[in-house]
Amino acid sequence: MDEEKVKRYLMDFQEREFLDLRKREIQLGNSLKIQTVIGARRVGKTYLLFNKIKELEERGIERKQIVYLNFENPVLNGVSHKDIKEIVELHWSIFPEIINRKIYLFIDEPQSVPKWELAIRELNDDFNCRLFVTGSSSKLLSKEIATCLRGRLVTTTLLPLSFKEFLEFKDFKADVNKISTRSKARITNYFEEFLRFGGYPEIVFEKGSNEKLKIIKDYLDLTVYKDLVERYNLKNTRLIKWLIDSLMNSTAKEVSVSKLYLDLKSRGVKLSKNTLYEYFSVLEDSFFIFPLRKFDYSRRGEGFSIPKIYLGDVGFLNLYSLENFGQRLENIVFLSLARQMNNSPLIKVNYWKSAEGKEVDFIVSEGKKIKSAIQVCYSLLDDDTGERELNALLSCLDCFKIKKGLIITKDYEGEKKIKGKTIKIIPCWKWLLMNSD
């Protein structure tokens, strides 16, 4: 560790200005435990930390009590877990007047530092400090780390922008209960953009479609090469690209890794099934995909079910010229439900499939109680499609003895009463705004 460079890094942060910070629906709280934020790259984890720093300063905490360490900064390359404690002591040497005061330590992307969790535990146990940690891997809370930091963590998962956040980033505020004709036109236009390009903050601010696509491509390259190939030391780059292609084309559909393996084997590709499962797990770990399991009263049965696959953001579909807006709509609904799961530990989401093959996109349960059944259908204009989706939903409601069901569409709104059951039909943009709090 080059002490002079690290000192300059610490001092540079003291003069850093936080301009035009946008608040997210999720905010870091005031828990005394270590607060961890996990999520894909570029979703805004660092800015969540900056918002917290700004909040602390507004409460009267002096900047010199705050230390921010971004382990993707070249200055901190090669830092060991033992050096992290020394950096804090270095900060004290610059500001000796705060040595007996509480410090607020913000640590960004520490996964590159072997045994970083040991340093976090020591700082938490032995120093008068509050700790905030981000990471772009769900394994930030792996078994080993959870054992080391057991009982010391509070975790927040950050996803790309919700539709409400998207509108706020566009400087447009919508009250779903007070929407004029003009406001509705603006909202539906914004929703078209959201449906096509997704919710990564940087892309929302970019105006041109071509520029948006370039950024999305850069994100995919970052995911493949930095998050996957480098971090996990993957040897077969062709395989991970093929797997991403396959999963992209199967968005919002069931995906069997065993069938993918047999497909590769039939093409003469030599690999072990375990390798394919490992690569699938890596894509999940980096928040690139989210597998959704079929509902089953048995935890074992649910765990062994074939998952449906959703992407961390629908914008990636543009790179594969996939114009299936039904898949995009369903993926957006899934991400909204995933936010609900993040906010409430009791909420669980599955898909439902009958023995006859009828399928409902989402079953939301709270504890052991089935809370709602949701079908996503881009358009109900096709009579055959509309009837199929409706019949599947009615069968699901019968199965769980529920009186009300929901169909989310692109723009149709209405209500149907069938066999003592009420089916509410609502445009996706409206449902997203109603379920954003």
URKA-V965976 format. One line per field, one symbol per residue. ss: DSSP state (H for helix, E for strand, L for the rest). A space follows every 50 residues. Layout:
ss=???
This chain:
ss=LLHHHHHHHHHHHHLLLLLLLLLLLLLLLLLLLEEEEELLLLLLHHHHHH HHHHHHHHLLLLHHHEEEEELLLHHHLLLLHHHHHHHHHHHHHHLHHHLL LLEEEEEELHHHLLLHHHHHHHHHHHLLEEEEEEELLHHHHLHHHHHHLL LLEEEEELLLLLHHHHHHHLLLLLLLLLLLHHHHHHHHHHHHHHHHHLLL HHHHHLLLHHHHHHHHHHHHHHHHHHHHHHLLLLLLHHHHHHHHHHHHLL ELLEELHHHHHHHHHHLLLLLLHHHHHHHHHHHHHLLLEEEELELLLLHH HHHLLLEEEEELLHHHHHHHLLLLHHHHHHHHHHHHHHHHHHHLLLEEEE EEELLLLLEEEEEEEELLEEEEEEEELLLLLLHHHHHHHHHHHHHHHHHH LLLEEEEEELLLLEEEEELLEEEEEEEHHHHHHHLLL
